[in-house]
């Protein structure tokens, strides 16, 4: 039986008196690519922030590798292999590409292996290799997204959380980003993908969850969800 790496039970998150997440349940198993889809404002990003310790939790349980992680700092979770690429990328604008990648490995002690891992990132993102000494702040949005994903991979994640990686990118760059997400998954990384682009996200995933107004309203096999008339009507405009 496949090991459950991340399990969320009854998660509730509030901003003041506003309940943003209303008792969400889901799990991510080893080797999976799981997509969490939903409209803007559904609570997807808030859910990821709660998982990674960035946003306080009002109620519920978050387990990672079989242990409760509520209240743990994001830096501590990175050490354990739970790594997020945030919405908006958040690259270090005044550092070079290589320096950004090195920052992704700041929790690691095996410094002798860092150069080899940078080479692996460059194999996934050849465009970053071409611009290795360029300042991150001078890159396009798509290139910065690649860098943010590469930086996360430098932490050697057991579970990689991706928050809206295609947002604001050109169609060509969107294609590239989804291609890379699939590549990362095929190389053995467990991925949780949060996306508004429901059709692309479900097409890549093993399983999916649909979130609406702070609640998970549907879940199951990703291809079945992709073909579900309710999902197609709500998120694919059909």
C-alpha positions in Angstrom: 0.0 0.0 0.0 1.3 3.5 -0.9 2.5 5.6 2.0 0.6 8.8 2.8 3.1 11.6 3.0 0.8 14.5 3.7 -2.7 14.3 5.3 -5.0 17.2 6.2 -8.1 16.6 8.3 -10.8 19.1 9.2 -8.6 22.1 8.4 -10.1 25.5 9.2 -8.4 28.8 8.6 -9.9 32.2 9.4 -9.0 35.8 8.6 -10.6 37.7 11.5 -14.2 36.8 11.4 -14.1 35.4 7.8 -13.8 31.7 7.5 -11.5 31.1 4.5 -11.1 27.3 4.8 -14.0 25.4 6.3 -13.0 21.9 7.3 -10.9 20.6 4.4 -9.8 17.0 4.2 -7.3 15.6 1.6 -4.1 13.5 1.4 -1.1 13.2 -0.9 0.5 9.7 -1.3 4.1 8.9 -2.1 4.8 9.2 -5.8 1.6 11.0 -6.7 0.8 14.2 -8.5 -2.3 15.6 -6.8 -4.1 18.7 -8.2 -6.2 21.0 -6.1 -8.3 23.1 -8.4 -10.9 25.9 -7.8 -11.8 29.4 -8.7 -9.9 32.4 -7.5 -10.8 33.0 -3.8 -11.7 29.3 -3.1 -9.1 29.0 -0.4 -6.4 27.1 -2.2 -3.5 29.3 -1.4 -4.6 29.8 2.2 -4.7 26.0 2.5 -1.0 25.7 1.3 0.0 28.5 3.7 -1.6 26.7 6.6 0.2 23.5 5.7 3.6 25.2 5.5 3.2 27.1 8.8 2.9 30.5 7.2 -0.8 31.0 8.1 -2.2 30.1 11.6 -4.7 27.3 11.7 -8.0 27.7 13.5 -8.8 24.0 13.7 -7.9 20.6 12.2 -4.9 18.4 11.9 -2.0 18.5 9.4 0.2 15.4 9.3 3.5 15.0 7.4 5.4 11.7 7.3 3.0 10.5 10.0 3.6 13.3 12.5 1.5 16.3 13.4 3.2 19.5 12.1 0.8 22.2 13.3 2.7 25.2 14.6 6.0 24.1 13.0 8.0 26.9 11.2 8.3 26.8 7.5 12.1 26.6 7.7 11.8 23.5 9.9 9.4 21.8 7.4 11.8 22.5 4.5 14.5 20.6 6.4 12.0 17.7 6.5 11.4 17.8 2.8 8.1 19.7 2.6 8.8 22.6 0.2 6.6 25.2 -1.4 7.0 27.3 -4.5 4.7 30.3 -3.5 2.3 32.2 -5.8 4.2 35.2 -7.1 7.5 33.3 -7.3 9.4 35.4 -4.7 12.9 35.1 -6.3 15.8 37.1 -4.8 15.9 39.9 -7.4 19.4 41.2 -6.7 21.0 37.7 -6.6 22.1 35.8 -9.7 20.4 32.6 -10.8 23.2 30.5 -9.3 23.0 32.4 -6.0 19.2 31.9 -5.9 19.7 28.1 -6.4 22.3 28.1 -3.6 19.7 29.8 -1.3 17.3 26.9 -2.0 19.9 24.6 -0.3 20.4 26.7 2.8 19.1 23.9 5.1 21.4 21.3 3.7 24.8 20.3 5.2 26.0 18.2 2.2 27.7 21.1 0.5 29.9 18.8 -1.6 26.8 17.8 -3.5 25.4 21.2 -4.3 27.2 21.8 -7.6 25.9 18.4 -8.8 22.3 19.4 -7.9 22.7 22.7 -9.6 23.7 20.8 -12.7 20.5 18.7 -12.4 18.4 21.8 -12.1 20.1 23.2 -15.2 19.3 19.9 -17.0 15.6 20.5 -16.3 15.8 24.2 -17.0 18.3 24.8 -19.8 17.3 28.5 -20.0 18.5 29.0 -16.5 21.9 27.6 -17.4 22.2 30.1 -20.3 21.6 32.9 -17.8 23.4 31.5 -14.8 25.1 34.8 -13.8 22.1 37.1 -14.7 20.3 38.9 -11.8 17.0 37.2 -11.1 15.1 40.5 -11.1 16.0 41.1 -14.7 14.3 37.9 -16.0 10.9 37.4 -17.4 8.0 36.1 -15.3 8.3 32.7 -16.8 12.0 32.5 -16.3 11.5 33.6 -12.7 8.9 30.8 -12.2 11.5 28.3 -13.5 14.0 29.7 -11.1 11.6 29.5 -8.1 10.9 25.8 -9.0 14.6 25.1 -9.4 15.4 26.7 -6.1 12.8 24.5 -4.4 14.3 21.4 -6.0 17.6 22.3 -4.4 16.1 21.5 -1.0 15.5 17.9 -2.3 11.8 17.9 -1.5 9.9 14.8 -0.6 6.7 16.7 -1.3 6.8 19.7 -3.6 3.8 22.2 -3.2 3.3 24.4 -6.3 1.0 27.4 -5.9 -0.4 28.6 -9.2 2.8 28.1 -11.2 1.2 29.2 -14.5 -0.4 32.4 -13.3 0.3 35.5 -15.4 2.4 33.7 -17.9 2.2 33.7 -21.7 0.6 30.6 -23.4 4.0 29.3 -24.6 5.5 29.7 -21.1 2.4 28.0 -19.6 3.1 25.0 -21.8 6.7 24.9 -20.7 5.8 25.1 -17.0 3.3 22.2 -17.2 5.9 20.2 -19.1 8.4 20.8 -16.4 5.9 20.0 -13.6 5.3 16.6 -15.3 9.1 16.1 -15.7 9.7 16.8 -12.0 7.0 14.3 -11.1 8.3 11.7 -13.5 11.8 12.0 -12.0 10.3 10.8 -8.7 9.2 13.9 -6.7 5.7 13.8 -5.1 3.8 16.9 -6.2 0.8 18.8 -5.0 -0.3 21.3 -7.7 -2.6 24.1 -6.9 -4.0 25.6 -10.1 -6.8 27.7 -11.6 -6.1 26.1 -14.9 -8.2 23.1 -14.1 -7.9 21.2 -17.4 -4.1 21.3 -17.5 -3.8 20.5 -13.8 -6.1 17.5 -14.0 -4.6 16.2 -17.2 -1.3 15.8 -15.4 -2.5 14.5 -12.1 -3.2 11.1 -10.6 -5.9 12.4 -8.3 -7.7 15.7 -7.9 -9.6 17.7 -5.4 -12.1 20.5 -6.2 -12.3 23.4 -3.8 -15.1 25.9 -3.7 -15.8 28.6 -1.1 -13.4 27.1 1.4 -14.6 23.5 1.1 -13.6 20.4 -0.9 -16.7 19.7 -2.9 -15.4 16.9 -5.1 -12.5 14.5 -5.2 -11.3 11.4 -7.0 -9.4 10.1 -10.0 -8.1 13.1 -11.9 -9.2 11.9 -15.4 -12.7 11.1 -14.0 -12.9 14.7 -12.6 -11.7 16.1 -15.9 -14.6 14.3 -17.7 -17.2 15.1 -15.0 -20.0 17.4 -16.4 -20.1 19.5 -13.2 -16.4 20.2 -13.3 -16.5 20.9 -17.0 -19.3 23.3 -16.5 -17.8 25.1 -13.5 -14.1 25.3 -14.5 -13.8 24.5 -18.2 -16.6 26.7 -19.5 -18.5 23.8 -21.0 
